[in-house]
Amino acid sequence: MRSAFLKAGALTLAGGLLPLLFVEAVPQKFQAETRLQVEAAGESAVSEAVAALRSKASLDNLIRALNLGRNSEFSVDRPSAARVMSDIVSGEETTVAQAENRLRDRLSQAIAATYDRSTGQLVISVTASQPDMAARIANMVGDSLHDRIVVAGVGTSDPLVERLRQTLERAEAALSGFIGETGEQKLSQLRRAESESRQLVAEIADAETQLADLKQKAAQASAMKLEDVLNKPLPDSLEFTGLDYQRQRHVEAKLAVDQLSGNLGPRHPQLLAAQGALEAARADIQTALKQLATSLRQQESAAAKHLAQLRTKQAAKPDDEQIAGSAARLAALETAADEARRNYLEALHRSEAETRVSAAKVEVLAPAAAENAQTLGPSLAEISGGGALIGFCLGVAFAFFTRRKPRPADMVDEAESGLVDEADHAGDLYWPEAVPEAPNAFWEDDDPVHHEPAYHELQSPLRPRYPAPANDSPLADHIREMLMANRRPVPESDLPPLVAAVISGRLADAPSYTTPRFSEEDIRKAEELEELRREMAELRERVQLYSARRSVARR
């Protein structure tokens, strides 16, 4: 019983822990939800938007946007060897149209929309094997429903708005599909390449603007004369070039000369000094004009050289043409999507202004998130509990089928032991007197009279004994059982004369084969004799060694 409990407990524990090791292999489904708050829209508009969501065009846009047609759970299973053989035998094969229809059906079954008219909430739930995929599909479906309900609120009779909306959906689907096909690492490279390209274009535009400005300034500085600086206002591009300061010096020197010429003679030293300062100011203005023209020419040359370098860099072949091409395609798709969105919004606003109908208001209350996705199917505790139950059942079955079956020999031994115990406790009931033994009797080891009391089984007069057939037991066990059942005490047995004579005591003079026992005195004498022999051997060795040394010394 203890072994059965141990087996059942061990298999129960193994059954509960084994599913935990393969929990990732258990197929699971995740459900993500997006909640929308719809206002100022009729139930018919919401129903039409939900019905249009399951249309072929809408499902195709969703498939292209999320790249669900390749290596996804919604795509058609890849052909295996068994499937190919089945198609060959049955004569059927899956066409491209059938595969696309199956993909649309699976995606349509995974999307569910529930609208509560009392609260105005629209719940979009998507079931998928991965939580992030379910969240992405739910969010994209929510955006599509948002646009459809808004368009339904302002009236969809305008064909231009409908065409622009379809164009916007196709552009966004193409952009989302390209982003889905591209991995995150490659997408970051494309973004970086696109940013570098845009930065290079902006730098070229700035360099061209700067070069044009420098050319204009240089032309103005070269065309200006001394009289232009003194008599005309300076251009805006040359206000902070130093000419204004030189012209102010010339005005001050001219004013001083005019004041001194009225009070002093033409050769007066102060008047001559003032006239010299005026001439110096005029010379400085001319020098400043030349320096400004030279500096602007140099800046123009540097700007032209920088612009040439940027254009050369732009015209150079990129290191990775595939990255450059993908970046250009990404930029084109983003530009097309932005333009389609802008055109659609403009047409939508015009339609609102013309119809003067209040548009439906749709607000996203709770967008779908992968961490908020609900797990469908059995939980971890349920899986572990089921495994433990299966292990317990297997343990009980294993303990039942591997139990120890009683053998006939064991049954006989148990019966004999029980009979011996009964004979020990109630021997007087079966034997009124002790069995006398012969004085010189020789008992064998296997004699039942010597080891266990004789026993006569009492038979009930009302229950006759019918021995069971011994066909299923070995012959040796059957013979042993018969001998044990028919055993009798030695005095009551009729032995042959020779056997009785042997048992009566004629073997009393037989030689004994037991191990002889020595006294302590004999042991002590033997030890002294051994010690004396050892000392004599040592003395003999010493004498031989001494004789050898003497013979060597004599030589």
C-alpha positions in Angstrom: 0.0 0.0 0.0 2.8 2.4 0.8 4.4 1.7 -2.6 1.1 2.4 -4.3 0.8 5.8 -2.5 4.4 6.7 -3.5 3.8 5.8 -7.2 0.5 7.8 -7.3 2.1 10.8 -5.6 5.2 10.8 -7.8 3.2 10.6 -11.0 0.8 13.3 -9.7 3.7 15.6 -9.0 5.3 14.9 -12.3 2.0 15.5 -14.1 1.6 18.9 -12.4 5.1 20.1 -13.1 5.6 18.7 -16.6 3.1 21.1 -18.3 5.0 24.0 -16.8 8.1 23.1 -18.8 6.1 23.1 -22.1 3.8 26.0 -21.3 5.2 27.9 -24.3 4.3 25.1 -26.7 0.6 25.2 -25.7 -1.3 27.2 -28.3 -2.9 30.3 -26.8 -5.1 33.0 -28.1 -5.1 36.7 -27.1 -7.9 39.2 -27.4 -7.2 42.9 -27.7 -10.0 45.5 -27.5 -10.3 49.1 -28.7 -13.1 51.2 -27.3 -14.6 54.1 -29.3 -17.1 56.7 -28.1 -19.5 57.6 -30.9 -21.6 60.8 -30.7 -24.0 62.5 -33.1 -24.2 59.4 -35.3 -27.1 57.2 -35.9 -27.1 53.4 -35.4 -27.5 52.9 -39.1 -24.3 54.8 -39.8 -22.4 52.7 -37.3 -23.9 49.5 -38.7 -22.9 50.5 -42.2 -19.4 51.3 -41.1 -19.1 47.9 -39.4 -20.5 46.1 -42.4 -18.2 48.0 -44.7 -15.3 46.9 -42.5 -15.8 43.3 -43.6 -15.8 44.2 -47.3 -13.2 42.8 -49.6 -11.5 46.1 -50.2 -11.3 46.9 -46.5 -9.9 43.5 -45.6 -7.4 43.7 -48.5 -6.2 47.1 -47.3 -5.8 45.7 -43.8 -3.9 42.7 -45.1 -1.5 44.9 -47.1 -1.1 47.4 -44.2 -0.1 44.8 -41.7 1.5 42.4 -44.1 -0.7 39.5 -43.1 -0.5 37.6 -46.3 3.0 36.2 -45.6 4.2 34.3 -42.5 1.2 35.1 -40.4 -1.4 33.0 -38.5 -4.1 34.2 -40.9 -2.2 33.2 -44.1 -2.8 29.8 -45.8 -0.8 27.0 -44.4 2.4 26.2 -46.2 2.2 23.1 -48.4 3.7 20.0 -46.7 4.6 16.6 -48.2 1.4 15.1 -46.9 -0.7 17.9 -48.2 0.9 17.7 -51.7 0.3 13.9 -51.8 -3.3 14.5 -50.7 -3.8 17.1 -53.5 -2.3 14.7 -56.0 -4.5 11.8 -54.9 -7.7 13.9 -54.7 -6.9 15.9 -57.8 -7.6 19.2 -55.9 -5.3 22.1 -55.4 -5.4 25.4 -53.7 -5.4 28.3 -56.1 -4.3 31.8 -55.3 -7.9 33.0 -55.3 -8.9 30.3 -52.8 -5.9 31.2 -50.6 -6.9 34.9 -50.6 -10.5 34.0 -49.7 -9.4 31.8 -46.8 -7.2 34.6 -45.6 -10.1 37.1 -45.7 -12.4 34.6 -43.9 -9.9 34.0 -41.1 -9.3 37.7 -40.6 -13.0 38.5 -40.7 -13.7 35.8 -38.1 -11.0 37.2 -35.8 -12.6 40.7 -35.8 -15.7 41.4 -33.7 -17.5 44.7 -33.2 -20.1 45.4 -30.6 -22.1 48.7 -30.4 -24.0 49.8 -27.3 -26.6 52.3 -28.3 -27.4 53.4 -24.7 -23.8 54.4 -23.9 -22.7 55.1 -27.5 -19.6 52.9 -27.1 -18.2 50.8 -29.9 -16.0 47.9 -28.8 -13.7 46.3 -31.4 -12.1 43.0 -30.3 -9.5 41.1 -32.3 -8.4 37.6 -31.5 -4.9 36.5 -32.5 -2.1 34.2 -31.3 0.2 37.1 -30.4 -0.9 40.0 -28.3 1.0 42.7 -30.2 -0.5 41.5 -33.5 -4.0 41.6 -32.0 -3.4 45.1 -30.7 -2.1 46.4 -34.0 -5.1 45.0 -35.9 -7.6 46.4 -33.3 -6.0 49.9 -33.5 -6.0 49.9 -37.3 -9.6 48.7 -37.4 -10.5 51.4 -34.9 -8.9 54.1 -37.1 -10.8 52.8 -40.2 -14.1 52.8 -38.3 -13.4 56.3 -37.0 -13.0 57.6 -40.6 -16.0 55.7 -41.9 -18.3 56.9 -39.2 -17.2 60.5 -39.6 -17.7 60.3 -43.3 -21.2 58.7 -42.8 -22.0 61.6 -40.4 -21.3 64.3 -43.0 -23.0 62.3 -45.8 -21.3 59.9 -48.2 -23.2 61.1 -51.2 -20.2 63.2 -52.4 -18.2 60.9 -54.7 -15.1 63.0 -54.5 -14.9 62.6 -50.7 -15.3 58.8 -51.1 -12.7 58.6 -53.8 -10.2 60.6 -51.7 -11.0 58.5 -48.7 -10.2 55.3 -50.7 -7.0 56.9 -52.0 -6.0 57.8 -48.4 -6.7 54.2 -47.3 -4.6 52.8 -50.1 -1.8 55.1 -49.4 -1.8 54.4 -45.7 -2.1 50.7 -46.4 0.9 50.8 -48.7 2.9 52.7 -46.2 2.0 50.4 -43.3 2.7 47.4 -45.4 6.1 48.6 -46.3 6.8 49.4 -42.7 5.6 45.9 -41.7 7.8 44.2 -44.2 10.8 46.2 -43.0 12.3 45.2 -39.7 12.9 47.6 -36.9 16.6 47.7 -37.4 16.4 48.2 -41.1 13.6 50.8 -40.6 15.9 52.8 -38.3 18.6 52.7 -41.0 16.1 53.9 -43.6 15.0 56.7 -41.3 18.6 57.7 -40.7 19.3 57.6 -44.4 16.2 59.6 -45.2 17.1 62.2 -42.5 20.7 62.5 -43.9 19.2 62.9 -47.4 16.8 65.6 -46.2 19.6 67.3 -44.3 21.8 67.3 -47.4 19.0 68.8 -49.5 18.5 71.5 -46.9 22.2 72.2 -46.7 22.3 72.6 -50.5 19.3 74.9 -50.5 21.0 77.0 -47.8 24.3 77.1 -49.7 22.5 78.2 -52.8 20.7 81.0 -51.0 23.9 82.1 -49.3 25.8 82.1 -52.6 23.1 84.2 -54.3 23.1 86.6 -51.4 26.9 86.9 -51.6 26.8 87.5 -55.3 24.3 90.3 -54.9 26.4 91.9 -52.1 29.6 91.6 -54.2 27.9 93.2 -57.2 26.5 96.1 -55.1 29.9 96.7 -53.4 31.7 96.7 -56.8 29.2 99.1 -58.3 29.3 101.6 -55.5 31.5 104.7 -55.7 32.7 107.3 -53.1 29.9 109.6 -54.1 27.3 106.8 -53.7 28.5 106.2 -50.1 28.5 109.9 -49.2 25.3 111.0 -51.0 23.0 107.9 -51.1 21.6 105.6 -48.4 23.4 102.3 -48.0 21.7 99.2 -49.1 20.2 96.9 -46.5 22.7 94.2 -47.2 25.7 96.6 -46.6 24.5 98.3 -43.5 26.8 96.4 -41.1 29.9 96.2 -43.2 31.9 99.3 -41.8 30.9 101.8 -44.5 28.4 103.4 -42.1 31.2 104.1 -39.6 33.5 105.6 -42.3 30.7 107.7 -43.6 30.0 109.1 -40.1 33.7 110.0 -39.8 33.5 111.8 -43.1 30.4 113.8 -42.0 32.1 114.9 -38.8 35.3 115.9 -40.6 33.3 117.8 -43.2 31.4 119.7 -40.5 34.6 120.6 -38.8 36.1 122.0 -42.0 33.0 124.1 -42.7 33.1 125.6 -39.2 36.8 126.4 -39.3 36.8 127.8 -42.8 34.4 130.6 -41.8 36.4 131.7 -38.8 40.0 131.0 -39.9 42.2 131.7 -42.9 43.0 129.2 -45.6 46.5 128.5 -44.2 45.5 128.2 -40.6 47.0 125.1 -39.0 43.6 124.0 -37.5 41.9 124.4 -40.9 44.6 122.5 -42.6 44.4 119.7 -40.0 40.7 119.5 -40.4 41.1 119.3 -44.2 43.6 116.5 -43.8 41.2 114.6 -41.6 38.5 115.0 -44.2 40.8 113.7 -47.0 41.8 110.7 -44.7 38.1 109.9 -44.2 37.5 109.9 -47.9 40.5 107.7 -48.5 39.3 105.3 -45.7 35.9 105.0 -47.4 37.5 104.1 -50.7 39.7 101.5 -48.9 36.8 100.1 -47.1 34.9 99.7 -50.4 37.8 97.8 -52.0 38.2 95.6 -48.9 34.4 94.9 -48.8 34.4 93.9 -52.5 37.4 91.7 -52.1 36.0 90.0 -49.0 32.6 89.4 -50.6 34.3 87.9 -53.7 36.3 85.5 -51.4 33.1 84.5 -49.5 31.4 84.0 -52.8 34.2 81.7 -54.0 34.1 79.7 -50.7 30.3 79.4 -50.9 30.5 78.2 -54.5 33.1 75.7 -53.5 31.0 74.4 -50.6 27.9 74.2 -52.8 29.9 72.2 -55.3 31.0 69.8 -52.6 27.5 69.3 -51.4 26.2 68.6 -54.9 29.1 66.2 -55.5 28.1 64.4 -52.3 24.5 64.3 -53.4 25.4 63.0 -56.8 27.8 60.4 -55.5 26.6 56.8 -55.5 25.5 55.6 -52.0 27.4 52.9 -50.1 24.3 50.7 -50.0 22.1 51.1 -53.0 19.4 49.0 -51.4 19.2 51.1 -48.3 19.1 54.2 -50.5 16.4 52.8 -52.7 14.3 51.7 -49.7 14.8 55.1 -48.0 13.6 56.8 -51.2 10.6 54.5 -51.4 9.7 55.2 -47.8 10.0 58.9 -48.3 7.8 58.7 -51.4 5.1 56.6 -49.6 5.1 59.0 -46.6 4.8 62.0 -49.0 1.9 60.3 -50.9 0.1 59.4 -47.6 0.5 63.0 -46.3 -0.8 64.5 -49.6 -3.7 62.1 -49.7 -4.6 62.9 -46.1 -4.4 66.6 -46.8 -6.6 66.3 -49.9 -9.1 64.2 -48.1 -9.4 66.5 -45.1 -9.8 69.5 -47.4 -12.5 67.8 -49.4 -14.2 66.7 -46.2 -14.1 70.3 -44.8 -15.6 71.6 -48.0 -18.3 69.0 -47.9 -19.1 70.0 -44.3 -19.3 73.6 -45.2 -21.6 72.9 -48.1 -24.0 70.5 -46.4 -23.9 72.3 -43.0 -24.4 69.0 -41.3 -22.8 68.4 -37.9 -20.2 65.7 -38.3 -20.2 62.7 -36.1 -17.8 62.8 -33.2 -15.7 59.7 -32.6 -13.2 59.5 -29.8 -10.9 56.7 -28.9 -11.5 55.9 -25.2 -9.0 53.1 -24.8 -6.7 52.0 -27.5 -5.6 48.4 -27.7 -2.3 47.5 -26.1 -0.4 44.3 -26.0 0.1 44.3 -22.3 -3.7 44.6 -21.8 -4.6 41.7 -24.1 -6.7 39.0 -22.5 -5.6 35.4 -22.6 -8.2 33.0 -24.0 -8.1 29.3 -23.2 -6.9 27.5 -20.1 -4.7 29.3 -17.6 -1.4 28.1 -16.2 -3.1 26.8 -13.0 -5.7 24.9 -15.0 -3.1 23.3 -17.2 -1.0 22.3 -14.2 -4.1 20.9 -12.4 -5.2 18.9 -15.5 -1.7 17.5 -15.7 -1.7 16.6 -12.0 -5.1 14.8 -12.4 -3.9 12.8 -15.4 -0.7 11.9 -13.5 -2.8 10.8 -10.5 -5.0 8.6 -12.7 -1.9 7.1 -14.4 -0.3 6.5 -11.0 -3.3 4.7 -9.6 -3.5 2.6 -12.8 0.2 1.8 -12.6 0.0 0.9 -9.0 -2.9 -1.4 -9.7 -1.4 -3.2 -12.6 2.1 -3.6 -10.9 0.8 -4.8 -7.6 2.4 -8.0 -6.2 0.4 -11.1 -6.9 0.5 -13.8 -4.1 2.4 -17.0 -5.2 1.4 -20.5 -4.0 4.7 -20.9 -2.1 4.1 -17.6 -0.3 0.5 -18.7 0.6 1.9 -22.0 1.9 4.5 -20.2 4.0 1.8 -17.9 5.5 -0.4 -20.8 6.2 2.5 -22.6 7.9 3.4 -19.6 10.0 -0.2 -19.1 11.1 -0.4 -22.8 12.0 2.8 -22.6 14.0 1.6 -19.6 15.9 -1.7 -21.4 16.7 0.3 -24.4 17.8 2.5 -22.3 20.1 -0.4 -20.7 21.8 -2.7 -23.7 22.0 -0.4 -26.7 21.8 -2.1 -28.5 24.6 -5.3 -28.7 22.7 -3.7 -30.8 20.0 -1.0 -32.7 22.0 -2.1 -33.7 25.4 1.4 -34.8 26.3 4.9 -34.0 25.1 6.4 -36.3 22.6 9.2 -38.4 24.1 12.5 -38.3 22.4 15.0 -41.0 22.1 18.1 -40.5 24.3 20.6 -40.9 21.4 18.4 -39.6 18.6 20.0 -37.7 15.7 17.8 -34.8 14.4 18.3 -33.5 10.9 18.1 -29.8 10.2 15.0 -30.0 8.0 13.1 -32.3 10.3 9.8 -30.6 11.1 9.6 -32.2 14.5 12.8 -30.6 15.6 12.0 -27.0 14.5 8.2 -26.6 14.7 5.5 -28.5 16.5 3.5 -31.1 14.7 0.0 -30.0 13.7 -3.1 -31.8 12.8 -5.6 -29.7 11.1 -9.1 -30.1 12.4 -11.6 -30.8 9.7 -15.1 -29.5 10.1 -17.6 -32.4 9.7 -20.1 -30.1 7.8 -17.5 -28.7 5.4 -15.7 -31.4 3.4 -12.3 -30.6 2.1 -11.9 -30.6 -1.6 -8.3 -29.8 -2.7 -8.1 -27.2 -5.5 -6.5 -28.3 -8.7 -2.8 -27.7 -8.9 -2.6 -27.1 -12.6 -1.6 -23.5 -12.3 1.2 -24.1 -9.7 4.7 -25.5 -10.4 5.3 -29.2 -9.7 7.9 -28.5 -6.9 5.4 -26.3 -5.0 2.7 -28.9 -5.4 5.0 -31.7 -4.1 6.1 -29.5 -1.2 2.5 -28.7 -0.3 1.6 -32.4 -0.3 4.5 -33.3 1.9 3.8 -30.6 4.4 0.1 -31.6 4.5 1.0 -35.3 5.2 3.8 -34.8 7.7 3.7 -36.9 11.0 5.8 -37.0 14.2 8.8 -39.4 14.2 7.5 -41.8 17.0 4.2 -42.3 15.1 5.8 -42.9 11.7 6.5 -46.4 10.5 10.1 -46.2 9.4 12.1 -49.0 7.7 14.3 -51.0 10.1 17.6 -49.6 8.8 16.4 -46.0 9.0 15.0 -46.6 12.5 18.3 -48.1 13.6 20.2 -45.2 12.4 17.9 -42.7 14.1 17.9 -44.7 17.3 21.6 -44.0 18.0 24.0 -46.0 16.0 25.5 -42.9 14.6 26.5 -41.6 18.1 30.1 -42.8 17.5 30.4 -40.9 14.2 33.5 -38.7 14.0 33.0 -35.1 14.7 34.0 -32.6 12.0 33.8 -29.6 14.3 36.7 -27.2 14.7 39.1 -28.2 17.6 39.3 -25.8 20.5 42.7 -25.1 22.3 43.3 -24.0 25.9 45.0 -20.7 26.8 48.2 -22.7 27.9 48.5 -24.3 24.5 48.1 -20.9 22.8 50.8 -19.3 25.1 53.3 -22.2 24.4 52.7 -21.9 20.6 53.4 -18.2 20.7 56.6 -18.7 22.7 57.7 -21.3 20.3 57.1 -19.0 17.3 59.1 -16.2 19.0 62.0 -18.6 19.7 62.0 -19.6 16.0 62.1 -16.0 14.9 65.0 -15.2 17.2 67.0 -18.2 15.9 66.4 -17.1 12.3 67.7 -13.6 13.1 70.8 -15.1 14.9 71.5 -17.4 11.9 71.4 -14.4 9.5 73.8 -12.4 11.7 76.3 -15.4 11.9 76.2 -15.7 8.1 76.8 -12.0 7.6 79.8 -12.1 10.1 81.3 -15.1 8.3 81.1 -13.4 5.0 82.8 -10.3 6.3 85.7 -12.3 7.8 86.2 -14.2 4.5 86.3 -11.0 2.6 88.8 -9.5 5.1 91.1 -12.6 4.7 91.3 -12.2 1.0 
